[in-house]
Amino acid sequence: MAALMDTRILLRKIKDLRCLTPRRNRVKAKWAGSQPKYPATNLALQNFDATYSLQLGEQWPSVRVSMLCEQKYGALVNNFSTTEGVIADLQSQGCRDFICQPVGVGALERLQAPGFPLHDNPSTLESVGVIQDLAPPRLRTNIKCFVFPGGDISRFKPSRPDLYGMLGYYLMDAASILPALALDVQEGHSVLDVCAAPGGKTLALLQTQAIRFLCVNDISVSRTYRLQRVLNSYVPKELLTEERMRITSFDGRKWGEIERDTFDRVLVDVPCTTDRHSVMEDENNIFKRARTKERQRLPQLQTELLLAGIEAVRPGGQVLYSTCSLSQLQNEYVVERAMHLAREEHGISLQVVDLRPITRLFKDTFHFAPDPHLGQLVLPHLTANFGPIYMCKLQRLS
Ligand SMILES: C[S@@+](CC[C@H](N)C(=O)[O-])C[C@H]1O[C@@H](n2cnc3c(N)ncnc32)[C@H](O)[C@@H]1O
């Protein structure tokens, strides 16, 4: 009853404030006639209710409510800025680096165990030819990403530039760092980022400070400009030279025709239904009726992009496929189809790399889907409201 009274008082106050706002500054509600009968966000929810309730079963209500709540961010520390002050500031706010300081009982033991990484239940993965991750048992990386503790929904302050104009951190969904971590870039590697804009994962890859040559691509010219601006704010000019980096705006599907068998690592972070955005924002929403065909064509586009990434990587190299969707049609089925086409049409054989060591390492920060058929999926959860992020790593054998 008291809560109801409080809400009524609050609503009255908001109404009073509206009267105080000069008419010219008031936001006009949309004309009823021009308002869509079914907003795209509703269509997205209807679609997800129908498909994800089957796919995720009893997990779906919890994932659904989390996607409709405020998403949690992580602060990717910029190693090219003066980091001491930045890290001290983040720590003083109660954040921790989830990569260097995994939490929970036995977290450090999990990192250091002699047999790590381990197979829990290899039989579930045999059908697609899964191999263990060849990464060393300890995750050696310079990537640092700070998060507030589980259940703490504090927001980060905007990052400030240091004396040299470099921003101290980049705010992004902390689960988006996982594909860059899972790609396991080693010293001297050449790396291709096929769909790179606006550049969060590119920036994470650069933080490894191990890449010899980075090729950054996105089909959208305007988004590539945005990516360029991000790089200028975070990376010193000396590292943005032609010898170290190439920025292009090609159709990634054509990469196999441009450059084959070349890169040590390829990241294919494809356009998808961006599930969280689709249930929250009507603007630029792929569930708008006018974009139905574009949405239906996504799995085909994603398959072609992954296939191009597979052609671009050298034999022995690795490709990481990722989306920010829960959809099996855009995740597992795309990987299976691309592997099939690679074998049948290009004679390329691949094996899926087991990413369970990564999920075991970060299980206290993220909520992973319990029994993925192929790859790994971060499920949004109210106590860890990151994701969704799907990732699957492939090693090219021939
Ligand atoms: C999920 S976003 C990438 C996000 C980015 N990796 C990051 O971490 O900031 C997908 C991107 O794919 C790009 N894209 C769509 N079709 C493409 C194509 N055929 N070739 C290359 N890029 C494409 C879009 O412009 C969009 O920027």
The ligand as an SDF file (V2000), in Angstrom:
LIG
                    3D

 27 29  0  0  0  0  0  0  0  0999 V2000
   28.1660   -7.2970  -34.7620 C   0  0  0  0  0  0  0  0  0  0  0  0
   28.7570   -5.9770  -35.7030 S   0  0  0  0  0  0  0  0  0  0  0  0
   30.4920   -6.0730  -35.3910 C   0  0  0  0  0  0  0  0  0  0  0  0
   30.8850   -5.5440  -34.0410 C   0  0  0  0  0  0  0  0  0  0  0  0
   32.3720   -5.4120  -33.8790 C   0  0  0  0  0  0  0  0  0  0  0  0
   33.0730   -6.6540  -34.1230 N   0  0  0  0  0  0  0  0  0  0  0  0
   32.7280   -4.8970  -32.5060 C   0  0  0  0  0  0  0  0  0  0  0  0
   33.1480   -5.6820  -31.6390 O   0  0  0  0  0  0  0  0  0  0  0  0
   32.5880   -3.6890  -32.2920 O   0  0  0  0  0  0  0  0  0  0  0  0
   28.6300   -6.5820  -37.3260 C   0  0  0  0  0  0  0  0  0  0  0  0
   29.2760   -5.7110  -38.3570 C   0  0  0  0  0  0  0  0  0  0  0  0
   29.2790   -6.4370  -39.5910 O   0  0  0  0  0  0  0  0  0  0  0  0
   29.2480   -5.4940  -40.6390 C   0  0  0  0  0  0  0  0  0  0  0  0
   28.8840   -6.2190  -41.8680 N   0  0  0  0  0  0  0  0  0  0  0  0
   27.6570   -6.5560  -42.3200 C   0  0  0  0  0  0  0  0  0  0  0  0
   27.7500   -7.2150  -43.4950 N   0  0  0  0  0  0  0  0  0  0  0  0
   29.0670   -7.3060  -43.7780 C   0  0  0  0  0  0  0  0  0  0  0  0
   29.8080   -7.8590  -44.8670 C   0  0  0  0  0  0  0  0  0  0  0  0
   29.1810   -8.4670  -45.8950 N   0  0  0  0  0  0  0  0  0  0  0  0
   31.1410   -7.7340  -44.8560 N   0  0  0  0  0  0  0  0  0  0  0  0
   31.7750   -7.1190  -43.8370 C   0  0  0  0  0  0  0  0  0  0  0  0
   31.1360   -6.5630  -42.7870 N   0  0  0  0  0  0  0  0  0  0  0  0
   29.8010   -6.6700  -42.7540 C   0  0  0  0  0  0  0  0  0  0  0  0
   28.2560   -4.4680  -40.1540 C   0  0  0  0  0  0  0  0  0  0  0  0
   28.4680   -3.2270  -40.8100 O   0  0  0  0  0  0  0  0  0  0  0  0
   28.5610   -4.4080  -38.6490 C   0  0  0  0  0  0  0  0  0  0  0  0
   29.4090   -3.3320  -38.3630 O   0  0  0  0  0  0  0  0  0  0  0  0
  1  2  1  0
  2  3  1  0
  2 10  1  0
  3  4  1  0
  4  5  1  0
  5  6  1  0
  5  7  1  0
  7  8  2  0
  7  9  1  0
 10 11  1  0
 11 12  1  0
 11 26  1  0
 12 13  1  0
 13 14  1  0
 13 24  1  0
 14 15  1  0
 14 23  1  0
 15 16  2  0
 16 17  1  0
 17 18  1  0
 17 23  2  0
 18 19  1  0
 18 20  2  0
 20 21  1  0
 21 22  2  0
 22 23  1  0
 24 25  1  0
 24 26  1  0
 26 27  1  0
M  CHG  2   2   1   9  -1
M  END
$$$$
